[in-house]
Amino acid sequence: MSTINNALSELAKKESKAAIEAAEVPKIKTRSPWVWVTAGFSLSLAMGGWAVSQGPSVESESLALASSVNDEVTSNEVVSAPVLAESPTKKMVLTESQPVPKKALVKADVSTSSTKPATTSVVASSEPVKASQDKIGVAKTVDVPVAKTIKKPVLLASTKTTSTQANESVTHTKAIAPEATSTSEDTASGIVVEQVELTPEQLAANAVGRAKKALDANNLNGALQGFTEALRYTPRDEEVRQKLAILYFGKGDTRRAYELLQAGIRLNNDSEALRLGLSKLLVKADQAEAALSPLLHLPNNASKEYLAMRAALSQKAQQETIALESYQKLTEIEQDNARWWLGLAIQQERQLMFEQAKESYQNALVRVGISSQSQSFIRDRLKVISDLEGAKNAN
């Protein structure tokens, strides 16, 4: 027994030396319930989408309507009559418990023209179906909601087409709204650029307009440039020449102003306006004797202003012959003006033409236009002339 006990004790010691280790049990992988829930929900969505996407099968006559409408509208690119959202192209009735008592009548008239856009009119009429659970399926159209279908629909419409044949299968049709065509697409509209040559008068008018705007803006250089350009186009425009000369005179360039007016006089020797303008500028420059030189020429049918200026300057410069000629012309133009008769009488008296002077003085007294001092002067001159005539007769 001792031997057995010893053997057992030794065996126990050997087994105690080995470390006690936990048993490794492999873990069994289990799927989360959310995975199954998600998978089931996705499967149900897929089934529902598949059911919705399955459209009703259409017979050959309805296919002809859809294809004819699409082809004719595509060829003409315009549909004149809009399709209302409440009136779909096709109607189909699904029944579960009772058959449909009467077929729906659908009339589709498609008319096309070579010059007018195609017109599509769809009229659908149907009687209400009395059933416990009636559902109406509508073919998918543009801007028209799609109703879910459960069972295979029964087509209750007959259509008539005029030009095209039916296709084998159509799942949806398009309701094309009218499109407005712009005139720019129908007709080739463009800008025609035409080069027009302006006349010198038109170019001069444009330059004068720019010069006037420059004057309004107190831009002297711009005004000079504008009038110079206008004068280059129309050198015989006396008004532009005078304005340009006045601007140069006001600027202080008197020589340039005189040259402009003299150049115009050479172009038109009988120009009263240029001669008067040059004479006035010389008077302003205190050159009275030189101011008479432009007025020495006497144009035909000279104006009153021209003759008056000529007479006054010649009388001041003691050019008696020129003054006498000028006053004679003035009395012919205005016989009722006492000033011209007085000037004529003075010139006649200076040239010892006493009889003519006495008559001119008397004509001045009986006319208006002179002051009382001038009238006293006339009486004195008449008395002097009478004395001279008496002395001459006495001798």
TATA-V527311 format. One record per residue. RES is the residue in one small letter. SS is DSSP state (h for helix, s for strand, l for the rest). PSI is psi as a letter, one per 20 degrees, with the letter a starting at -180 (999 if undefined). OMEGA is omega in degrees with one decimal (* if undefined). Layout:
((RES:SS:PSI:OMEGA) (RES:SS:PSI:OMEGA))
This chain:
((m:l:h:179.3) (s:h:h:179.2) (t:h:h:179.2) (i:h:g:-180.0) (n:h:g:178.5) (n:h:g:179.2) (a:h:h:179.7) (l:h:h:179.9) (s:h:h:177.4) (e:h:h:179.0) (l:h:h:179.1) (a:h:h:178.7) (k:h:g:179.8) (k:h:g:-179.2) (e:h:h:-179.5) (s:h:h:-179.8) (k:h:h:179.9) (a:l:p:-177.7) (a:l:q:179.6) (i:l:o:-178.4) (e:l:q:178.9) (a:l:q:-179.2) (a:l:p:179.1) (e:l:o:179.1) (v:l:o:-179.8) (p:l:p:-178.1) (k:l:p:179.6) (i:l:p:-178.3) (k:l:p:177.1) (t:l:q:-179.7) (r:l:q:178.6) (s:l:q:178.4) (p:h:h:179.7) (w:h:h:178.8) (v:h:g:179.3) (w:h:h:178.6) (v:h:g:-179.4) (t:h:g:-179.8) (a:h:g:179.3) (g:h:h:179.3) (f:h:g:178.7) (s:h:g:179.4) (l:h:h:179.4) (s:h:h:177.6) (l:h:g:179.6) (a:h:g:179.0) (m:h:g:178.8) (g:h:g:178.3) (g:h:h:178.3) (w:h:h:179.6) (a:h:h:-179.5) (v:h:h:-176.2) (s:h:i:179.4) (q:l:o:179.6) (g:l:r:179.0) (p:l:q:176.1) (s:l:q:-174.5) (v:l:q:-179.5) (e:l:r:-171.6) (s:h:h:-178.1) (e:h:g:177.3) (s:h:h:177.8) (l:h:h:178.7) (a:h:g:178.3) (l:h:g:-177.1) (a:h:g:-177.8) (s:h:h:179.9) (s:h:g:179.4) (v:h:g:-178.5) (n:h:g:-177.4) (d:h:g:-176.9) (e:h:h:179.5) (v:h:h:179.0) (t:h:h:-178.9) (s:h:h:-177.9) (n:h:i:175.9) (e:l:j:179.6) (v:l:p:173.0) (v:s:o:-172.5) (s:l:h:-176.4) (a:l:o:178.8) (p:l:q:177.6) (v:l:p:-177.7) (l:l:q:-179.7) (a:l:h:-178.5) (e:l:i:-177.7) (s:l:n:-180.0) (p:l:r:-178.4) (t:l:h:-177.6) (k:l:q:174.9) (k:l:p:177.3) (m:s:p:-176.8) (v:s:p:177.4) (l:s:p:178.7) (t:l:q:178.0) (e:l:h:-173.0) (s:l:h:-174.9) (q:l:q:174.6) (p:l:r:-178.7) (v:l:p:-177.0) (p:l:h:-175.5) (k:l:p:-180.0) (k:l:q:176.5) (a:l:q:-180.0) (l:s:p:179.3) (v:s:p:179.0) (k:s:p:179.5) (a:s:o:179.0) (d:s:p:-179.9) (v:s:o:-180.0) (s:s:p:-179.1) (t:l:q:178.8) (s:l:q:-178.7) (s:l:h:-177.4) (t:l:h:-177.6) (k:l:q:177.2) (p:l:q:-178.2) (a:s:q:-179.9) (t:s:p:-178.5) (t:s:p:178.6) (s:s:p:-178.3) (v:s:p:178.7) (v:s:p:-179.8) (a:s:p:177.9) (s:s:p:179.7) (s:l:q:176.3) (e:l:q:179.3) (p:l:q:179.9) (v:l:p:179.4) (k:l:o:178.0) (a:l:r:-179.5) (s:l:g:180.0) (q:l:n:178.4) (d:l:p:178.5) (k:s:p:-178.4) (i:s:p:178.2) (g:s:p:-177.8) (v:l:p:178.5) (a:l:q:-176.2) (k:l:p:179.8) (t:s:r:177.9) (v:l:p:179.5) (d:l:k:177.5) (v:s:p:-178.9) (p:l:q:-178.7) (v:l:p:178.6) (a:l:q:-179.8) (k:l:q:177.2) (t:l:q:-178.4) (i:l:g:-177.8) (k:l:r:-178.9) (k:l:p:-176.7) (p:l:q:176.9) (v:s:p:-178.0) (l:s:p:-177.8) (l:l:k:-177.0) (a:l:q:174.4) (s:l:p:-175.4) (t:l:q:177.2) (k:l:p:178.9) (t:l:q:-174.9) (t:l:h:-171.3) (s:l:h:-170.0) (t:l:r:177.8) (q:l:r:-177.1) (a:l:q:172.5) (n:l:r:-175.9) (e:l:g:-177.0) (s:l:p:176.7) (v:l:p:-179.4) (t:l:h:178.1) (h:l:q:178.7) (t:l:q:-179.3) (k:l:p:171.3) (a:l:o:-172.8) (i:l:p:178.4) (a:l:q:179.3) (p:l:q:179.6) (e:l:p:178.8) (a:l:p:179.0) (t:l:p:-179.4) (s:l:q:-178.9) (t:h:h:179.9) (s:h:h:177.7) (e:h:h:-177.1) (d:h:g:-177.0) (t:l:q:180.0) (a:l:n:179.9) (s:l:p:-179.3) (g:l:r:179.1) (i:l:p:179.2) (v:l:o:179.7) (v:l:o:-178.6) (e:l:p:-179.4) (q:l:p:-178.6) (v:l:p:179.6) (e:l:p:-179.6) (l:l:q:177.0) (t:l:r:177.1) (p:h:h:178.8) (e:h:g:178.6) (q:h:g:177.0) (l:h:g:178.4) (a:h:h:178.6) (a:h:g:177.3) (n:h:g:179.5) (a:h:h:178.0) (v:h:h:177.0) (g:h:g:177.4) (r:h:h:179.6) (a:h:h:178.9) (k:h:h:176.7) (k:h:h:177.6) (a:h:h:177.0) (l:h:g:178.0) (d:h:h:179.3) (a:l:j:-179.0) (n:l:k:177.9) (n:l:n:-175.2) (l:h:g:-179.2) (n:h:g:177.3) (g:h:h:177.9) (a:h:g:177.7) (l:h:g:179.9) (q:h:g:-179.4) (g:h:g:-179.9) (f:h:h:177.1) (t:h:g:177.9) (e:h:g:178.7) (a:h:h:179.7) (l:h:h:176.8) (r:h:h:178.1) (y:h:g:-178.5) (t:l:n:-176.5) (p:l:i:-179.8) (r:l:j:177.0) (d:l:o:-174.1) (e:h:h:-180.0) (e:h:g:178.3) (v:h:h:-179.7) (r:h:g:179.3) (q:h:g:179.5) (k:h:g:179.5) (l:h:h:178.4) (a:h:h:179.0) (i:h:h:178.3) (l:h:g:178.0) (y:h:h:178.6) (f:h:g:177.2) (g:h:h:177.5) (k:h:i:-178.8) (g:l:i:179.2) (d:l:m:-175.7) (t:h:h:-179.0) (r:h:g:179.1) (r:h:h:178.8) (a:h:g:179.0) (y:h:g:-178.8) (e:h:h:178.7) (l:h:g:-178.9) (l:h:h:178.5) (q:h:h:176.8) (a:h:h:176.9) (g:h:h:177.9) (i:h:h:177.3) (r:h:h:177.1) (l:h:h:-179.8) (n:l:n:-174.2) (n:l:h:-178.6) (d:l:j:-177.8) (s:l:o:177.8) (e:h:h:-176.3) (a:h:g:-178.9) (l:h:h:179.6) (r:h:g:176.7) (l:h:g:179.4) (g:h:g:178.5) (l:h:h:179.3) (s:h:g:179.6) (k:h:h:177.8) (l:h:h:178.6) (l:h:h:176.5) (v:h:g:177.9) (k:h:h:178.6) (a:l:j:179.0) (d:l:l:176.6) (q:l:m:-174.2) (a:h:g:-179.4) (e:h:g:178.1) (a:h:h:-179.1) (a:h:h:179.4) (l:h:h:-174.2) (s:h:g:178.0) (p:l:h:-175.2) (l:l:j:178.9) (l:l:h:177.7) (h:l:p:-179.4) (l:l:o:-179.5) (p:l:r:174.9) (n:l:p:-179.9) (n:l:l:179.5) (a:l:q:-178.3) (s:l:r:179.6) (k:h:g:-179.8) (e:h:g:-179.3) (y:h:g:-179.1) (l:h:h:179.7) (a:h:g:177.8) (m:h:g:180.0) (r:h:g:-179.5) (a:h:g:-178.1) (a:h:g:-178.6) (l:h:g:179.0) (s:h:h:177.3) (q:h:h:178.4) (k:h:h:178.8) (a:l:j:178.8) (q:l:k:172.1) (q:l:n:-169.3) (e:h:g:-177.1) (t:h:g:-179.8) (i:h:g:179.2) (a:h:g:179.5) (l:h:g:178.5) (e:h:g:-178.1) (s:h:g:-178.7) (y:h:h:176.1) (q:h:g:177.2) (k:h:h:-178.5) (l:h:h:178.3) (t:h:h:175.9) (e:h:h:-179.3) (i:h:g:-179.3) (e:l:n:-177.9) (q:l:i:-176.7) (d:l:j:-178.9) (n:s:o:-177.2) (a:h:h:-178.7) (r:h:g:-178.1) (w:h:h:178.1) (w:h:h:177.5) (l:h:g:177.4) (g:h:h:178.4) (l:h:g:179.9) (a:h:g:179.4) (i:h:g:-179.9) (q:h:h:177.4) (q:h:h:178.2) (e:h:h:179.5) (r:h:h:178.7) (q:l:j:175.5) (l:l:k:175.5) (m:l:m:-168.8) (f:h:g:-179.5) (e:h:g:178.8) (q:h:h:179.9) (a:h:g:179.6) (k:h:g:178.4) (e:h:h:-179.9) (s:h:h:177.2) (y:h:g:-180.0) (q:h:h:176.1) (n:h:h:179.0) (a:h:h:-179.0) (l:h:h:-175.0) (v:l:j:-179.2) (r:l:r:-177.6) (v:s:q:176.0) (g:l:i:179.5) (i:l:q:-178.5) (s:l:r:178.9) (s:h:h:177.2) (q:h:g:177.5) (s:h:h:177.9) (q:h:h:176.1) (s:h:g:177.8) (f:h:h:-179.3) (i:h:g:179.9) (r:h:h:178.2) (d:h:g:-179.3) (r:h:h:177.2) (l:h:h:178.2) (k:h:g:179.0) (v:h:g:-179.9) (i:h:h:178.7) (s:h:g:178.3) (d:h:g:179.4) (l:h:h:178.4) (e:h:h:177.6) (g:h:g:178.8) (a:h:h:179.5) (k:h:h:179.0) (n:h:h:178.7) (a:h:h:178.4) (n:l:999:*))
